[in-house]
Amino acid sequence: MKKAIFSTEISLLRRTIQRLLRRKAGTNLTKILHKTHPADVALLMRGFGSSEQKTIFNLCPTFNHKAKVLEELDETLIENMLIDESSTNISKMFVYLDTNDQAAIISMFSEEKQKEILEKIEIEDLGDVEEIMSYPDDSAGSVMTKETFTLNQNTTIKETIKQLQAFPENDKIFYVYVLDDQEKLMGVISLRNLVTSENTKRLKDIMIKDIHAATSETDQEEVAKTVAHYNYLALPVVNRENKFLGIVTIDDVVDIIREEASEDFLQMAGVGKDRDILLKSPIENAQLRAPWIFASLIGGICAAAIIGYFDHLLKEMIVLASFIPVIIGIGGNIGTQSSTIIVRGLATGRVDITNTLPLITKEIIVGGVLGIIYGTLVGFASEFITGTELENLGVVIGLSIACSMTIATAVGASVPLILKKLNFDPAISTGPFVTTAIDILGVALYFIIASLILL
């Protein structure tokens, strides 16, 4: 029995594996891997170099064990593990993988390699794999599994239970999906309702007819939201004619949520949406991040141009330059807070895209209140720091911060909502684009207010 282990045990196990690798004690390492849960093996592998990862993977005791490790690895690591594997060995691992995992892995290879692997897969599974590979990436069809339990609506409860008992190894049976003679989805039955119903009844008598189902083209994020909202263990996938295709299971939904959250966080940080960025080479990493840094560069140049336009003001009152970082920093921070709150609300479904005005108004009020508080504090602080050498400096600083924070919250709250309505990913709004816009507006406001009051 392979038991799950905790972080302290993971660290101890990692050190043990490191020692065995140095000693080239393959036999002992295989014994340890045999006793270790595949998910823990996958976690351990991330702490080793490429050659060591391959050694660990190759020493996994069985094709079943290797297959379960593959299920837990990132795409880049899977490619590294299988790049030198023969098509025969890959097909042997595939016996223990669900069809959606098979399709995902096969799609990583070249067309020639794909053909070799597909030729070695059992004929009964070949059609399922090719079907899943035909659906768009990140759609319900591309992540569904074909390992399901379906029966005709006229089947009796007794016969259903008997057929269920013939599949003791199938861990994907959460519900019984009821079909008609044309393979169309008619209803669903939980296992609890099944075993508590009279044996003589037919499935159509006890099935739930009000079904939530996804089409094969439905975005995987929408599937995850539906499963999470209704606490389902799986969601059926149908085509446009309502014919049953497969299911998206809860373990796949967890992966989807993790992937989508990773993409959102990466975009909020302004580094793109490639989830494997940590595994990329320095050159690939730089290529991914360069466009986002360029956006910041353009914003910086615009801010510099604004400052240059008011250079006559700075020459007369150089002390104004001392507070530019404060104006930019505090506005950027509260703007990022607002955009992050909105993006997260959109991701979890707590933000109603059809009624956004109250939400934007609320953020503006928050920005105004905090702007008055921090504007007053910094205004008094500026008078103390500069020794009141410039009359009304505190008023300029305080008013600039109040206006900057209010506008920053308006921009931070509005941009994600606008992007969502235009069918763009709102997560990009919390990256350099919003912060750059807020920096430009903050600097412009600062010098406009200073010109009006001090000149």
LINMO-V828046 format. One record per residue. N is the residue number from 1. RES is the residue in one small letter. OMEGA is omega in whole degrees, 0 to 359 (none if undefined). Layout:
BEGIN
((N;RES;OMEGA) (N;RES;OMEGA))
END
This chain:
BEGIN
((1;m;180) (2;k;182) (3;k;177) (4;a;182) (5;i;185) (6;f;188) (7;s;180) (8;t;178) (9;e;177) (10;i;180) (11;s;179) (12;l;180) (13;l;179) (14;r;179) (15;r;179) (16;t;180) (17;i;177) (18;q;179) (19;r;181) (20;l;177) (21;l;178) (22;r;181) (23;r;183) (24;k;181) (25;a;185) (26;g;182) (27;t;180) (28;n;180) (29;l;177) (30;t;179) (31;k;179) (32;i;180) (33;l;179) (34;h;182) (35;k;185) (36;t;179) (37;h;180) (38;p;179) (39;a;178) (40;d;176) (41;v;179) (42;a;178) (43;l;179) (44;l;185) (45;m;183) (46;r;181) (47;g;182) (48;f;176) (49;g;186) (50;s;182) (51;s;179) (52;e;177) (53;q;179) (54;k;179) (55;t;179) (56;i;181) (57;f;182) (58;n;180) (59;l;174) (60;c;195) (61;p;185) (62;t;175) (63;f;177) (64;n;180) (65;h;179) (66;k;180) (67;a;181) (68;k;175) (69;v;179) (70;l;180) (71;e;185) (72;e;185) (73;l;173) (74;d;184) (75;e;182) (76;t;179) (77;l;178) (78;i;178) (79;e;180) (80;n;182) (81;m;189) (82;l;187) (83;i;181) (84;d;181) (85;e;177) (86;s;178) (87;s;179) (88;t;180) (89;n;179) (90;i;180) (91;s;176) (92;k;176) (93;m;184) (94;f;179) (95;v;186) (96;y;180) (97;l;173) (98;d;184) (99;t;180) (100;n;177) (101;d;177) (102;q;182) (103;a;181) (104;a;182) (105;i;181) (106;i;183) (107;s;179) (108;m;186) (109;f;174) (110;s;181) (111;e;179) (112;e;179) (113;k;178) (114;q;181) (115;k;180) (116;e;182) (117;i;182) (118;l;179) (119;e;183) (120;k;177) (121;i;180) (122;e;185) (123;i;184) (124;e;179) (125;d;187) (126;l;181) (127;g;179) (128;d;181) (129;v;181) (130;e;178) (131;e;181) (132;i;180) (133;m;183) (134;s;183) (135;y;180) (136;p;176) (137;d;177) (138;d;174) (139;s;179) (140;a;180) (141;g;183) (142;s;182) (143;v;181) (144;m;174) (145;t;181) (146;k;180) (147;e;184) (148;t;178) (149;f;181) (150;t;178) (151;l;178) (152;n;185) (153;q;181) (154;n;179) (155;t;179) (156;t;178) (157;i;181) (158;k;180) (159;e;179) (160;t;180) (161;i;179) (162;k;180) (163;q;177) (164;l;182) (165;q;178) (166;a;180) (167;f;183) (168;p;184) (169;e;183) (170;n;182) (171;d;180) (172;k;181) (173;i;176) (174;f;181) (175;y;170) (176;v;180) (177;y;187) (178;v;183) (179;l;173) (180;d;183) (181;d;179) (182;q;180) (183;e;177) (184;k;182) (185;l;182) (186;m;183) (187;g;180) (188;v;181) (189;i;175) (190;s;180) (191;l;178) (192;r;178) (193;n;181) (194;l;185) (195;v;179) (196;t;180) (197;s;180) (198;e;184) (199;n;186) (200;t;181) (201;k;176) (202;r;184) (203;l;181) (204;k;180) (205;d;185) (206;i;185) (207;m;173) (208;i;186) (209;k;179) (210;d;190) (211;i;167) (212;h;181) (213;a;176) (214;a;170) (215;t;183) (216;s;181) (217;e;181) (218;t;179) (219;d;184) (220;q;178) (221;e;177) (222;e;176) (223;v;181) (224;a;179) (225;k;180) (226;t;180) (227;v;181) (228;a;183) (229;h;184) (230;y;179) (231;n;178) (232;y;173) (233;l;177) (234;a;179) (235;l;180) (236;p;178) (237;v;182) (238;v;174) (239;n;185) (240;r;177) (241;e;180) (242;n;175) (243;k;184) (244;f;181) (245;l;183) (246;g;180) (247;i;169) (248;v;187) (249;t;184) (250;i;179) (251;d;175) (252;d;178) (253;v;177) (254;v;178) (255;d;180) (256;i;180) (257;i;180) (258;r;180) (259;e;182) (260;e;178) (261;a;178) (262;s;179) (263;e;181) (264;d;181) (265;f;179) (266;l;179) (267;q;177) (268;m;178) (269;a;179) (270;g;179) (271;v;179) (272;g;183) (273;k;179) (274;d;184) (275;r;182) (276;d;185) (277;i;179) (278;l;183) (279;l;180) (280;k;175) (281;s;179) (282;p;180) (283;i;179) (284;e;179) (285;n;180) (286;a;179) (287;q;180) (288;l;187) (289;r;185) (290;a;182) (291;p;182) (292;w;176) (293;i;179) (294;f;177) (295;a;177) (296;s;179) (297;l;179) (298;i;179) (299;g;179) (300;g;179) (301;i;178) (302;c;178) (303;a;178) (304;a;178) (305;a;179) (306;i;178) (307;i;178) (308;g;179) (309;y;180) (310;f;183) (311;d;177) (312;h;178) (313;l;180) (314;l;180) (315;k;180) (316;e;184) (317;m;185) (318;i;181) (319;v;179) (320;l;181) (321;a;183) (322;s;187) (323;f;177) (324;i;179) (325;p;180) (326;v;181) (327;i;182) (328;i;185) (329;g;185) (330;i;176) (331;g;179) (332;g;181) (333;n;184) (334;i;176) (335;g;177) (336;t;176) (337;q;182) (338;s;182) (339;s;178) (340;t;179) (341;i;181) (342;i;180) (343;v;180) (344;r;178) (345;g;177) (346;l;182) (347;a;182) (348;t;180) (349;g;182) (350;r;178) (351;v;179) (352;d;184) (353;i;181) (354;t;182) (355;n;189) (356;t;185) (357;l;178) (358;p;181) (359;l;179) (360;i;179) (361;t;179) (362;k;180) (363;e;179) (364;i;178) (365;i;177) (366;v;179) (367;g;179) (368;g;180) (369;v;180) (370;l;178) (371;g;178) (372;i;181) (373;i;184) (374;y;176) (375;g;178) (376;t;180) (377;l;183) (378;v;177) (379;g;177) (380;f;180) (381;a;181) (382;s;178) (383;e;180) (384;f;183) (385;i;184) (386;t;179) (387;g;180) (388;t;179) (389;e;180) (390;l;182) (391;e;178) (392;n;177) (393;l;180) (394;g;179) (395;v;179) (396;v;181) (397;i;182) (398;g;180) (399;l;179) (400;s;179) (401;i;180) (402;a;180) (403;c;181) (404;s;181) (405;m;179) (406;t;180) (407;i;180) (408;a;178) (409;t;178) (410;a;179) (411;v;182) (412;g;180) (413;a;187) (414;s;187) (415;v;178) (416;p;181) (417;l;178) (418;i;179) (419;l;179) (420;k;180) (421;k;178) (422;l;179) (423;n;171) (424;f;179) (425;d;183) (426;p;182) (427;a;181) (428;i;183) (429;s;181) (430;t;178) (431;g;185) (432;p;187) (433;f;181) (434;v;182) (435;t;179) (436;t;179) (437;a;180) (438;i;177) (439;d;181) (440;i;180) (441;l;181) (442;g;180) (443;v;180) (444;a;179) (445;l;182) (446;y;184) (447;f;175) (448;i;179) (449;i;179) (450;a;180) (451;s;183) (452;l;186) (453;i;189) (454;l;182) (455;l;none))
END
